[in-house]
Amino acid sequence: MEWKTINELCDVIRKTSLDIHQYHRSGHLEKIYENALAHRLRKLRLDVKQQHQLMVHDEDGEELGEYFADLFVEGQLIVELKACQATNNEHVAQILGYLRSAGVVHGLLINFGASRLYIKKYILSKNPALKSQTIKSLFLGFCAACASSWLYR
């Protein structure tokens, strides 16, 4: 599948997630949604790695260990999936920590577990002048006009 910007890639994932949520609804384990999203994105010819190992580095570059991203798409987007009633600050901290430690700029947090699909994009700026609270709040308005369509009603 052709996509020109990271926002277009995120939009493909958003649309695919919505289709999955409309078909499967809530109530499955996270692994089912992971498998479904990976399967459908691969059918669109995207490079999707499930439970992809990413190294966590300290500020001096020392390897501290690894974690496994639910999905790593096109070598540049971490997708963290949840199947819970609602996301919370721990889930946000988790994806921001993954982005920071792995040196990846873009991430999506998707929750399939609620009656409404939840998707939020996070961007980790390389600009050290930005405070962590600002970084956490960086939410791209690549579809701000249609943000309500991100939620399944």
N, C-alpha and C positions, 0 to 999 in steps of 0.2 A: 504494500500500500504506500502510496506517495503522500508525504506530508512535508510541509515547508518549514514550519516553526514548531517549537515545543508546544505552543498553545493549540495548534491543530492536532498534534498527537494527543494531548490531554482531552481535546474535544472528542476524538475517536474513542478513547477509553471511557469517557463520561457517557457517551451514547450507548456503547456496548454494555456498560454497567447497568444503565437504565433498562435496556432490553432484557438483561438477565434478571433484574429485580422484578420486572413485570411478569416474567415467565415463572420464575421459581418462588417469588415472594420471600418473606422472611421465614425463619424457622429452621434453617439448615445450619450445619457446622461451617465454620470459616473455610475449611478445606474444600467444601463443595463449591463455594463461590470462587475460591482461588482457581480451582480446576476449570470451572466454567469460563471465567474471564480469560485465563491463559489459552484455553481451547479456541474461544471465539476470536481472540486477537491473532492467534496463529493462523486461523482461517483467513484473516485479512492480510496475511504475509508480514506480520510484524515479528521482530525478534523478541521473544519473551522467554525469560529464564525464571523458573519457579524455585523458591528457596535458594536463591543465588547467594553464594558466600561473598560477603564484602568485608574487607579488613577495617578494623577500627585503629586509627593512628592517633598518637599523642601529638601535641603541637610541634614537637621536634622531629616528627616523622616515625618515631618508634612504633612498631606494631604492638598493639595491646591485646589483640584477640580478634575474633570475628563474630559476625552475626549473619543471619540469613534473611534477606529481604523476601517478603512474600512473592513479589514480582519485581523484576528488573527489566524494563522495557526499552528496547533500542539502545541499550548501553548508556542511558542517561536519565532515566526516570525511575525512581523508587515508588512502588505502589504498595502501601500498607493497607491490608484488609482487616475489617472487623465484622463480627456477627453478634452484636450486642444491642441492648435496648437503646443506648445512647453513647456517643463518644464523650470522653471527658479529658481533663487536662493531662492525665497520664498518657493518653493516646497521642495527643499533640506533642508532648515532651518526647515520646518515643520516636516519632517520625523526624522531629527536628534533631534529635540526637543522632539518628541514623544518617541524616543528610550531612551534618557537621562532621561526624567522625569519618565517614567514607569519602568526604570531599565531593559529594554529589549536590548539584544545585537545585534540582526540581523533584518534588515529591507530591503524591496524591494520597490522601487519607479517605478511604471509602468504607462506609458502614452499610452492610446489607441486612443487618439484624432488626432494624426498626421497620415500622410500616411505611415510612418514607425513606427513600434512598438518600444517603448523606454523602456528599463529595466535597472535599475542600483541597485546594492546591496550595502548597507551601513552596516558597522560594528562599533558599539560603543565600543571602548576598555575600559576596567575597569582600565587601567593603567593611573594614574593621571599625569604621566610624559609626556604623549602625549599632544601636543597642539591641540586645537579645529580644527585648519586648517588641521592638520594631520589626525585627526579623520574623518573629512569631506572627505578627499581624500582616505581613506581606501576603496579600491574597490577590492574585491577578484578576482583574476584571475583564478577562478575555471573553467572557460571555455575561458581563454584568447586566446587560439589558434583558437577558433571558435567564437570570439566576433562578427565578421561580421554576423554570422548566427543569432544573437540576434535581428537583425534588419530585418524587413520584407521589401523586395525590391519590 
